[in-house]
């Protein structure tokens, strides 16, 4: 995202790629003039081709847009993914190894009903009709989606405190709607659903569960096998951790997963491994203060956990990280930069990591990137 200093301060979604040999491409604007875009999401296939999706107000509606970018930097046409006359919010995009993608969002109608939506966007540029994933209840969050190596996908979302899921085959066939969460008190809450898939299509659907009786928030999960078999609901965070704020989860192709979460009361950041046999390991304290964290793993399970820590005099954030190996061993904490906020990361097949974050310089807000084994900075300035 970039916002101009010049009135009326136009905002753009911009894209900048980095090749395997460390060269940065040109900065390219993806969104047209006159939009007010928000929350861009990007996904990259095995060949380095990408798709970017975002939400923008076009003067009438909040709509979802998408655009393809080839590995050489060639832009595809601007696609309006959602229909007019409704208000779209939130978006998620996933892409398979061959470049076929799914874009999801939540769609609010004039009646107040909010539906989970998806649309397939093929590698050839074909856009399938939009699909309503569930018509009841009518208070859905934007669906999460993940692909296996065969091009099949699993979608999951919270819908009025019920977690729902559907599988999507490579040929576009949707399974019947599944209720993943267990029946609970109507005043309890399920929200922030995520999905992680191994190479064979077996998935773990996770979400945050809030109990009114216990006044606690934990991370729960349920496995959904490729054949549609649904396992038992499991609490994945420890029973004593009753105030989970955020969580992140990633997995490798074998089904080994890493779950991270932080606690509201202390700011402690924890991680736990989850095996393909659904064994949850012992929690590991990663940091005595870690917010806005995310975990990324490559196909073999090597990866990185990044987070925003306390900064100078606790007034601004810092960016820190720990490496993790496929065996679940964590490296020492690395302070990447003393001033920065809102980190995110990516990991290559070889296990090299790139970490990006925001840093404000007076009126300029810049995007900085650390790519091991050396540091390089790019800019995306907004007022």
DOVOSE-644650 format. One record per residue (C-alpha): residue number from 1; residue in one letter; x, y, z. Coordinates in steps of 0.25 Angstrom, whole numbers, plus 5000, padded with zeros to 4 digits. Example, Ala and Ser with C-alpha at 12.3 -4.5 7.8 and 13.67 -1.06 7.14 Angstrom:
REM residues 2
+-------+-------+------+------+------+
! ketor ! fitor !    X !    Y !    Z !
+-------+-------+------+------+------+
!     1 !     A ! 5049 ! 4982 ! 5031 !
!     2 !     S ! 5055 ! 4996 ! 5029 !
+-------+-------+------+------+------+
***
This chain:
REM residues 383
+-------+-------+------+------+------+
! ketor ! fitor !    X !    Y !    Z !
+-------+-------+------+------+------+
!     1 !     X ! 5000 ! 5000 ! 5000 !
!     2 !     X ! 5005 ! 5014 ! 4997 !
!     3 !     X ! 4998 ! 5027 ! 5000 !
!     4 !     X ! 5003 ! 5040 ! 4993 !
!     5 !     X ! 5006 ! 5052 ! 5001 !
!     6 !     X ! 4999 ! 5061 ! 4991 !
!     7 !     X ! 4985 ! 5065 ! 4993 !
!     8 !     X ! 4975 ! 5057 ! 4991 !
!     9 !     X ! 4985 ! 5047 ! 4996 !
!    10 !     X ! 4982 ! 5036 ! 4986 !
!    11 !     X ! 4985 ! 5022 ! 4991 !
!    12 !     X ! 4990 ! 5010 ! 4982 !
!    13 !     X ! 4993 ! 4995 ! 4984 !
!    14 !     X ! 5008 ! 4993 ! 4979 !
!    15 !     X ! 5016 ! 4981 ! 4976 !
!    16 !     X ! 5031 ! 4979 ! 4976 !
!    17 !     X ! 5037 ! 4965 ! 4973 !
!    18 !     X ! 5051 ! 4960 ! 4977 !
!    19 !     X ! 5058 ! 4949 ! 4969 !
!    20 !     X ! 5065 ! 4937 ! 4974 !
!    21 !     X ! 5079 ! 4944 ! 4971 !
!    22 !     X ! 5075 ! 4956 ! 4980 !
!    23 !     X ! 5071 ! 4966 ! 4970 !
!    24 !     X ! 5059 ! 4975 ! 4972 !
!    25 !     X ! 5049 ! 4978 ! 4961 !
!    26 !     X ! 5042 ! 4991 ! 4958 !
!    27 !     X ! 5031 ! 4996 ! 4967 !
!    28 !     X ! 5018 ! 4994 ! 4960 !
!    29 !     X ! 5004 ! 5000 ! 4963 !
!    30 !     X ! 4993 ! 4989 ! 4962 !
!    31 !     X ! 4981 ! 4997 ! 4966 !
!    32 !     X ! 4975 ! 5008 ! 4957 !
!    33 !     X ! 4974 ! 5023 ! 4961 !
!    34 !     X ! 4962 ! 5027 ! 4968 !
!    35 !     X ! 4961 ! 5014 ! 4977 !
!    36 !     X ! 4963 ! 5014 ! 4992 !
!    37 !     X ! 4969 ! 5000 ! 4994 !
!    38 !     X ! 4971 ! 4993 ! 5006 !
!    39 !     X ! 4978 ! 4980 ! 5011 !
!    40 !     X ! 4985 ! 4974 ! 4999 !
!    41 !     X ! 4988 ! 4959 ! 5000 !
!    42 !     X ! 4998 ! 4952 ! 4991 !
!    43 !     X ! 5000 ! 4937 ! 4987 !
!    44 !     X ! 5011 ! 4932 ! 4978 !
!    45 !     X ! 5011 ! 4918 ! 4971 !
!    46 !     X ! 5023 ! 4909 ! 4968 !
!    47 !     X ! 5028 ! 4916 ! 4956 !
!    48 !     X ! 5028 ! 4930 ! 4962 !
!    49 !     X ! 5015 ! 4935 ! 4956 !
!    50 !     X ! 5006 ! 4943 ! 4966 !
!    51 !     X ! 4992 ! 4948 ! 4969 !
!    52 !     X ! 4989 ! 4960 ! 4977 !
!    53 !     X ! 4975 ! 4962 ! 4983 !
!    54 !     X ! 4970 ! 4974 ! 4991 !
!    55 !     X ! 4957 ! 4982 ! 4995 !
!    56 !     X ! 4954 ! 4996 ! 4990 !
!    57 !     X ! 4943 ! 5006 ! 4991 !
!    58 !     X ! 4940 ! 5010 ! 4977 !
!    59 !     X ! 4930 ! 5021 ! 4980 !
!    60 !     X ! 4918 ! 5013 ! 4981 !
!    61 !     X ! 4922 ! 4999 ! 4987 !
!    62 !     X ! 4933 ! 4992 ! 4995 !
!    63 !     X ! 4938 ! 4982 ! 4985 !
!    64 !     X ! 4948 ! 4971 ! 4983 !
!    65 !     X ! 4959 ! 4973 ! 4972 !
!    66 !     X ! 4970 ! 4964 ! 4967 !
!    67 !     X ! 4981 ! 4964 ! 4957 !
!    68 !     X ! 4992 ! 4954 ! 4953 !
!    69 !     X ! 5007 ! 4957 ! 4951 !
!    70 !     X ! 5016 ! 4948 ! 4944 !
!    71 !     X ! 5029 ! 4944 ! 4949 !
!    72 !     X ! 5035 ! 4954 ! 4938 !
!    73 !     X ! 5026 ! 4965 ! 4944 !
!    74 !     X ! 5016 ! 4965 ! 4933 !
!    75 !     X ! 5002 ! 4970 ! 4938 !
!    76 !     X ! 4989 ! 4963 ! 4935 !
!    77 !     X ! 4976 ! 4970 ! 4934 !
!    78 !     X ! 4969 ! 4977 ! 4946 !
!    79 !     X ! 4958 ! 4967 ! 4951 !
!    80 !     X ! 4946 ! 4971 ! 4959 !
!    81 !     X ! 4943 ! 4958 ! 4967 !
!    82 !     X ! 4931 ! 4962 ! 4975 !
!    83 !     X ! 4917 ! 4967 ! 4970 !
!    84 !     X ! 4912 ! 4981 ! 4970 !
!    85 !     X ! 4901 ! 4985 ! 4979 !
!    86 !     X ! 4907 ! 4978 ! 4992 !
!    87 !     X ! 4918 ! 4982 ! 5002 !
!    88 !     X ! 4930 ! 4972 ! 5002 !
!    89 !     X ! 4940 ! 4972 ! 5013 !
!    90 !     X ! 4952 ! 4964 ! 5016 !
!    91 !     X ! 4959 ! 4956 ! 5006 !
!    92 !     X ! 4968 ! 4944 ! 5005 !
!    93 !     X ! 4975 ! 4938 ! 4993 !
!    94 !     X ! 4982 ! 4924 ! 4991 !
!    95 !     X ! 4989 ! 4918 ! 4979 !
!    96 !     X ! 4993 ! 4904 ! 4975 !
!    97 !     X ! 5006 ! 4899 ! 4969 !
!    98 !     X ! 5000 ! 4901 ! 4955 !
!    99 !     X ! 4995 ! 4915 ! 4957 !
!   100 !     X ! 4980 ! 4913 ! 4959 !
!   101 !     X ! 4975 ! 4921 ! 4970 !
!   102 !     X ! 4963 ! 4924 ! 4979 !
!   103 !     X ! 4959 ! 4937 ! 4984 !
!   104 !     X ! 4950 ! 4938 ! 4996 !
!   105 !     X ! 4943 ! 4949 ! 5004 !
!   106 !     X ! 4930 ! 4952 ! 5012 !
!   107 !     X ! 4919 ! 4959 ! 5006 !
!   108 !     X ! 4909 ! 4968 ! 5013 !
!   109 !     X ! 4895 ! 4970 ! 5007 !
!   110 !     X ! 4885 ! 4981 ! 5010 !
!   111 !     X ! 4877 ! 4971 ! 5019 !
!   112 !     X ! 4889 ! 4971 ! 5028 !
!   113 !     X ! 4892 ! 4957 ! 5024 !
!   114 !     X ! 4907 ! 4954 ! 5022 !
!   115 !     X ! 4911 ! 4942 ! 5014 !
!   116 !     X ! 4924 ! 4934 ! 5012 !
!   117 !     X ! 4928 ! 4935 ! 4997 !
!   118 !     X ! 4938 ! 4929 ! 4987 !
!   119 !     X ! 4942 ! 4930 ! 4973 !
!   120 !     X ! 4952 ! 4922 ! 4965 !
!   121 !     X ! 4962 ! 4929 ! 4956 !
!   122 !     X ! 4970 ! 4920 ! 4947 !
!   123 !     X ! 4984 ! 4921 ! 4942 !
!   124 !     X ! 4978 ! 4924 ! 4928 !
!   125 !     X ! 4971 ! 4936 ! 4934 !
!   126 !     X ! 4957 ! 4930 ! 4934 !
!   127 !     X ! 4948 ! 4934 ! 4945 !
!   128 !     X ! 4937 ! 4925 ! 4950 !
!   129 !     X ! 4924 ! 4929 ! 4955 !
!   130 !     X ! 4924 ! 4934 ! 4970 !
!   131 !     X ! 4919 ! 4923 ! 4980 !
!   132 !     X ! 4912 ! 4925 ! 4993 !
!   133 !     X ! 4919 ! 4915 ! 5002 !
!   134 !     X ! 4908 ! 4915 ! 5013 !
!   135 !     X ! 4894 ! 4922 ! 5013 !
!   136 !     X ! 4892 ! 4919 ! 5028 !
!   137 !     X ! 4895 ! 4925 ! 5038 !
!   138 !     X ! 4897 ! 4939 ! 5032 !
!   139 !     X ! 4908 ! 4945 ! 5040 !
!   140 !     X ! 4921 ! 4940 ! 5033 !
!   141 !     X ! 4935 ! 4944 ! 5034 !
!   142 !     X ! 4944 ! 4943 ! 5021 !
!   143 !     X ! 4948 ! 4929 ! 5018 !
!   144 !     X ! 4962 ! 4924 ! 5019 !
!   145 !     X ! 4967 ! 4914 ! 5008 !
!   146 !     X ! 4979 ! 4905 ! 5006 !
!   147 !     X ! 4983 ! 4896 ! 4995 !
!   148 !     X ! 4989 ! 4882 ! 4995 !
!   149 !     X ! 4999 ! 4878 ! 4984 !
!   150 !     X ! 4988 ! 4872 ! 4975 !
!   151 !     X ! 4981 ! 4885 ! 4973 !
!   152 !     X ! 4970 ! 4881 ! 4983 !
!   153 !     X ! 4966 ! 4892 ! 4994 !
!   154 !     X ! 4960 ! 4893 ! 5007 !
!   155 !     X ! 4952 ! 4905 ! 5011 !
!   156 !     X ! 4948 ! 4909 ! 5026 !
!   157 !     X ! 4941 ! 4921 ! 5033 !
!   158 !     X ! 4934 ! 4925 ! 5045 !
!   159 !     X ! 4919 ! 4928 ! 5043 !
!   160 !     X ! 4911 ! 4933 ! 5055 !
!   161 !     X ! 4920 ! 4925 ! 5065 !
!   162 !     X ! 4919 ! 4912 ! 5056 !
!   163 !     X ! 4932 ! 4908 ! 5049 !
!   164 !     X ! 4928 ! 4902 ! 5035 !
!   165 !     X ! 4937 ! 4896 ! 5024 !
!   166 !     X ! 4936 ! 4891 ! 5010 !
!   167 !     X ! 4946 ! 4884 ! 5001 !
!   168 !     X ! 4948 ! 4889 ! 4987 !
!   169 !     X ! 4954 ! 4878 ! 4977 !
!   170 !     X ! 4963 ! 4882 ! 4965 !
!   171 !     X ! 4952 ! 4881 ! 4955 !
!   172 !     X ! 4944 ! 4891 ! 4963 !
!   173 !     X ! 4934 ! 4882 ! 4970 !
!   174 !     X ! 4930 ! 4886 ! 4984 !
!   175 !     X ! 4927 ! 4877 ! 4995 !
!   176 !     X ! 4915 ! 4877 ! 5004 !
!   177 !     X ! 4916 ! 4887 ! 5015 !
!   178 !     X ! 4922 ! 4882 ! 5028 !
!   179 !     X ! 4921 ! 4888 ! 5042 !
!   180 !     X ! 4934 ! 4887 ! 5049 !
!   181 !     X ! 4932 ! 4893 ! 5062 !
!   182 !     X ! 4925 ! 4885 ! 5073 !
!   183 !     X ! 4911 ! 4889 ! 5078 !
!   184 !     X ! 4913 ! 4898 ! 5090 !
!   185 !     X ! 4906 ! 4909 ! 5098 !
!   186 !     X ! 4900 ! 4919 ! 5089 !
!   187 !     X ! 4907 ! 4930 ! 5097 !
!   188 !     X ! 4921 ! 4924 ! 5094 !
!   189 !     X ! 4928 ! 4929 ! 5082 !
!   190 !     X ! 4936 ! 4923 ! 5070 !
!   191 !     X ! 4944 ! 4932 ! 5061 !
!   192 !     X ! 4957 ! 4935 ! 5053 !
!   193 !     X ! 4957 ! 4921 ! 5046 !
!   194 !     X ! 4969 ! 4917 ! 5039 !
!   195 !     X ! 4973 ! 4904 ! 5031 !
!   196 !     X ! 4986 ! 4897 ! 5028 !
!   197 !     X ! 4987 ! 4885 ! 5018 !
!   198 !     X ! 4998 ! 4875 ! 5015 !
!   199 !     X ! 5002 ! 4869 ! 5002 !
!   200 !     X ! 4991 ! 4859 ! 5002 !
!   201 !     X ! 4979 ! 4868 ! 5005 !
!   202 !     X ! 4978 ! 4865 ! 5020 !
!   203 !     X ! 4974 ! 4878 ! 5027 !
!   204 !     X ! 4974 ! 4884 ! 5041 !
!   205 !     X ! 4964 ! 4895 ! 5043 !
!   206 !     X ! 4967 ! 4904 ! 5055 !
!   207 !     X ! 4960 ! 4915 ! 5062 !
!   208 !     X ! 4959 ! 4924 ! 5074 !
!   209 !     X ! 4949 ! 4919 ! 5084 !
!   210 !     X ! 4943 ! 4928 ! 5095 !
!   211 !     X ! 4936 ! 4922 ! 5107 !
!   212 !     X ! 4926 ! 4931 ! 5114 !
!   213 !     X ! 4925 ! 4922 ! 5126 !
!   214 !     X ! 4940 ! 4921 ! 5128 !
!   215 !     X ! 4943 ! 4935 ! 5122 !
!   216 !     X ! 4954 ! 4929 ! 5114 !
!   217 !     X ! 4960 ! 4929 ! 5100 !
!   218 !     X ! 4967 ! 4917 ! 5094 !
!   219 !     X ! 4971 ! 4912 ! 5081 !
!   220 !     X ! 4963 ! 4899 ! 5077 !
!   221 !     X ! 4964 ! 4891 ! 5065 !
!   222 !     X ! 4959 ! 4879 ! 5057 !
!   223 !     X ! 4965 ! 4870 ! 5046 !
!   224 !     X ! 4957 ! 4868 ! 5033 !
!   225 !     X ! 4963 ! 4857 ! 5025 !
!   226 !     X ! 4963 ! 4857 ! 5010 !
!   227 !     X ! 4952 ! 4847 ! 5009 !
!   228 !     X ! 4943 ! 4856 ! 5017 !
!   229 !     X ! 4944 ! 4849 ! 5031 !
!   230 !     X ! 4944 ! 4859 ! 5042 !
!   231 !     X ! 4952 ! 4856 ! 5055 !
!   232 !     X ! 4949 ! 4861 ! 5069 !
!   233 !     X ! 4950 ! 4875 ! 5074 !
!   234 !     X ! 4963 ! 4878 ! 5081 !
!   235 !     X ! 4968 ! 4889 ! 5090 !
!   236 !     X ! 4982 ! 4892 ! 5084 !
!   237 !     X ! 4987 ! 4902 ! 5094 !
!   238 !     X ! 4989 ! 4898 ! 5109 !
!   239 !     X ! 4978 ! 4899 ! 5119 !
!   240 !     X ! 4985 ! 4909 ! 5127 !
!   241 !     X ! 4986 ! 4919 ! 5115 !
!   242 !     X ! 4972 ! 4925 ! 5116 !
!   243 !     X ! 4975 ! 4938 ! 5110 !
!   244 !     X ! 4980 ! 4936 ! 5096 !
!   245 !     X ! 4980 ! 4948 ! 5087 !
!   246 !     X ! 4986 ! 4944 ! 5074 !
!   247 !     X ! 4990 ! 4932 ! 5067 !
!   248 !     X ! 4997 ! 4927 ! 5055 !
!   249 !     X ! 4999 ! 4913 ! 5049 !
!   250 !     X ! 5007 ! 4907 ! 5038 !
!   251 !     X ! 5010 ! 4893 ! 5033 !
!   252 !     X ! 5019 ! 4885 ! 5023 !
!   253 !     X ! 5016 ! 4875 ! 5012 !
!   254 !     X ! 5017 ! 4864 ! 5022 !
!   255 !     X ! 5007 ! 4869 ! 5031 !
!   256 !     X ! 5016 ! 4874 ! 5043 !
!   257 !     X ! 5011 ! 4887 ! 5048 !
!   258 !     X ! 5015 ! 4899 ! 5057 !
!   259 !     X ! 5005 ! 4907 ! 5065 !
!   260 !     X ! 5009 ! 4920 ! 5071 !
!   261 !     X ! 5000 ! 4929 ! 5081 !
!   262 !     X ! 5002 ! 4940 ! 5091 !
!   263 !     X ! 4995 ! 4943 ! 5104 !
!   264 !     X ! 4988 ! 4956 ! 5107 !
!   265 !     X ! 4992 ! 4957 ! 5122 !
!   266 !     X ! 5007 ! 4955 ! 5120 !
!   267 !     X ! 5010 ! 4957 ! 5105 !
!   268 !     X ! 5018 ! 4944 ! 5106 !
!   269 !     X ! 5019 ! 4937 ! 5092 !
!   270 !     X ! 5018 ! 4922 ! 5091 !
!   271 !     X ! 5020 ! 4911 ! 5081 !
!   272 !     X ! 5016 ! 4896 ! 5080 !
!   273 !     X ! 5018 ! 4886 ! 5070 !
!   274 !     X ! 5007 ! 4877 ! 5064 !
!   275 !     X ! 5011 ! 4864 ! 5058 !
!   276 !     X ! 5004 ! 4857 ! 5046 !
!   277 !     X ! 4999 ! 4847 ! 5056 !
!   278 !     X ! 4991 ! 4859 ! 5063 !
!   279 !     X ! 5001 ! 4859 ! 5075 !
!   280 !     X ! 5002 ! 4872 ! 5081 !
!   281 !     X ! 5015 ! 4875 ! 5087 !
!   282 !     X ! 5019 ! 4883 ! 5100 !
!   283 !     X ! 5019 ! 4898 ! 5098 !
!   284 !     X ! 5032 ! 4906 ! 5097 !
!   285 !     X ! 5033 ! 4920 ! 5102 !
!   286 !     X ! 5039 ! 4928 ! 5090 !
!   287 !     X ! 5039 ! 4942 ! 5096 !
!   288 !     X ! 5035 ! 4949 ! 5108 !
!   289 !     X ! 5028 ! 4959 ! 5099 !
!   290 !     X ! 5023 ! 4956 ! 5085 !
!   291 !     X ! 5011 ! 4962 ! 5078 !
!   292 !     X ! 5006 ! 4962 ! 5064 !
!   293 !     X ! 5014 ! 4949 ! 5061 !
!   294 !     X ! 5014 ! 4940 ! 5049 !
!   295 !     X ! 5020 ! 4926 ! 5046 !
!   296 !     X ! 5025 ! 4922 ! 5032 !
!   297 !     X ! 5030 ! 4908 ! 5028 !
!   298 !     X ! 5035 ! 4903 ! 5015 !
!   299 !     X ! 5031 ! 4889 ! 5009 !
!   300 !     X ! 5041 ! 4882 ! 5018 !
!   301 !     X ! 5037 ! 4889 ! 5031 !
!   302 !     X ! 5049 ! 4898 ! 5032 !
!   303 !     X ! 5044 ! 4913 ! 5035 !
!   304 !     X ! 5043 ! 4925 ! 5044 !
!   305 !     X ! 5035 ! 4931 ! 5054 !
!   306 !     X ! 5034 ! 4947 ! 5054 !
!   307 !     X ! 5028 ! 4956 ! 5064 !
!   308 !     X ! 5027 ! 4970 ! 5069 !
!   309 !     X ! 5034 ! 4972 ! 5082 !
!   310 !     X ! 5036 ! 4984 ! 5091 !
!   311 !     X ! 5044 ! 4995 ! 5085 !
!   312 !     X ! 5052 ! 5007 ! 5091 !
!   313 !     X ! 5047 ! 5011 ! 5104 !
!   314 !     X ! 5035 ! 5002 ! 5101 !
!   315 !     X ! 5030 ! 5014 ! 5092 !
!   316 !     X ! 5031 ! 5007 ! 5078 !
!   317 !     X ! 5032 ! 4993 ! 5074 !
!   318 !     X ! 5044 ! 4985 ! 5070 !
!   319 !     X ! 5045 ! 4973 ! 5060 !
!   320 !     X ! 5050 ! 4960 ! 5065 !
!   321 !     X ! 5050 ! 4945 ! 5060 !
!   322 !     X ! 5054 ! 4931 ! 5063 !
!   323 !     X ! 5058 ! 4920 ! 5053 !
!   324 !     X ! 5051 ! 4907 ! 5054 !
!   325 !     X ! 5056 ! 4894 ! 5048 !
!   326 !     X ! 5048 ! 4882 ! 5043 !
!   327 !     X ! 5051 ! 4875 ! 5056 !
!   328 !     X ! 5044 ! 4886 ! 5064 !
!   329 !     X ! 5057 ! 4892 ! 5069 !
!   330 !     X ! 5057 ! 4907 ! 5071 !
!   331 !     X ! 5069 ! 4916 ! 5069 !
!   332 !     X ! 5073 ! 4928 ! 5077 !
!   333 !     X ! 5065 ! 4940 ! 5077 !
!   334 !     X ! 5070 ! 4950 ! 5066 !
!   335 !     X ! 5067 ! 4965 ! 5067 !
!   336 !     X ! 5065 ! 4969 ! 5053 !
!   337 !     X ! 5063 ! 4983 ! 5055 !
!   338 !     X ! 5061 ! 4992 ! 5068 !
!   339 !     X ! 5050 ! 5000 ! 5062 !
!   340 !     X ! 5038 ! 4994 ! 5054 !
!   341 !     X ! 5024 ! 4989 ! 5054 !
!   342 !     X ! 5014 ! 4980 ! 5047 !
!   343 !     X ! 5024 ! 4969 ! 5043 !
!   344 !     X ! 5022 ! 4958 ! 5033 !
!   345 !     X ! 5031 ! 4947 ! 5026 !
!   346 !     X ! 5033 ! 4937 ! 5015 !
!   347 !     X ! 5042 ! 4925 ! 5014 !
!   348 !     X ! 5048 ! 4919 ! 5001 !
!   349 !     X ! 5049 ! 4904 ! 4998 !
!   350 !     X ! 5063 ! 4905 ! 5003 !
!   351 !     X ! 5059 ! 4910 ! 5016 !
!   352 !     X ! 5064 ! 4925 ! 5014 !
!   353 !     X ! 5055 ! 4935 ! 5020 !
!   354 !     X ! 5050 ! 4949 ! 5017 !
!   355 !     X ! 5044 ! 4958 ! 5027 !
!   356 !     X ! 5037 ! 4971 ! 5024 !
!   357 !     X ! 5031 ! 4982 ! 5034 !
!   358 !     X ! 5027 ! 4996 ! 5035 !
!   359 !     X ! 5035 ! 5008 ! 5040 !
!   360 !     X ! 5031 ! 5022 ! 5041 !
!   361 !     X ! 5041 ! 5033 ! 5038 !
!   362 !     X ! 5034 ! 5046 ! 5042 !
!   363 !     X ! 5023 ! 5047 ! 5032 !
!   364 !     X ! 5028 ! 5036 ! 5023 !
!   365 !     X ! 5024 ! 5021 ! 5026 !
!   366 !     X ! 5034 ! 5012 ! 5019 !
!   367 !     X ! 5033 ! 4997 ! 5016 !
!   368 !     X ! 5047 ! 4991 ! 5020 !
!   369 !     X ! 5051 ! 4976 ! 5017 !
!   370 !     X ! 5062 ! 4968 ! 5023 !
!   371 !     X ! 5066 ! 4956 ! 5014 !
!   372 !     X ! 5077 ! 4947 ! 5019 !
!   373 !     X ! 5088 ! 4946 ! 5019 !
!   374 !     X ! 5089 ! 4961 ! 5016 !
!   375 !     X ! 5080 ! 4973 ! 5018 !
!   376 !     X ! 5073 ! 4982 ! 5007 !
!   377 !     X ! 5062 ! 4993 ! 5009 !
!   378 !     X ! 5051 ! 4996 ! 4999 !
!   379 !     X ! 5041 ! 5008 ! 5001 !
!   380 !     X ! 5026 ! 5009 ! 5000 !
!   381 !     X ! 5023 ! 5023 ! 5005 !
!   382 !     X ! 5010 ! 5028 ! 5010 !
!   383 !     X ! 5006 ! 5040 ! 5019 !
+-------+-------+------+------+------+
***
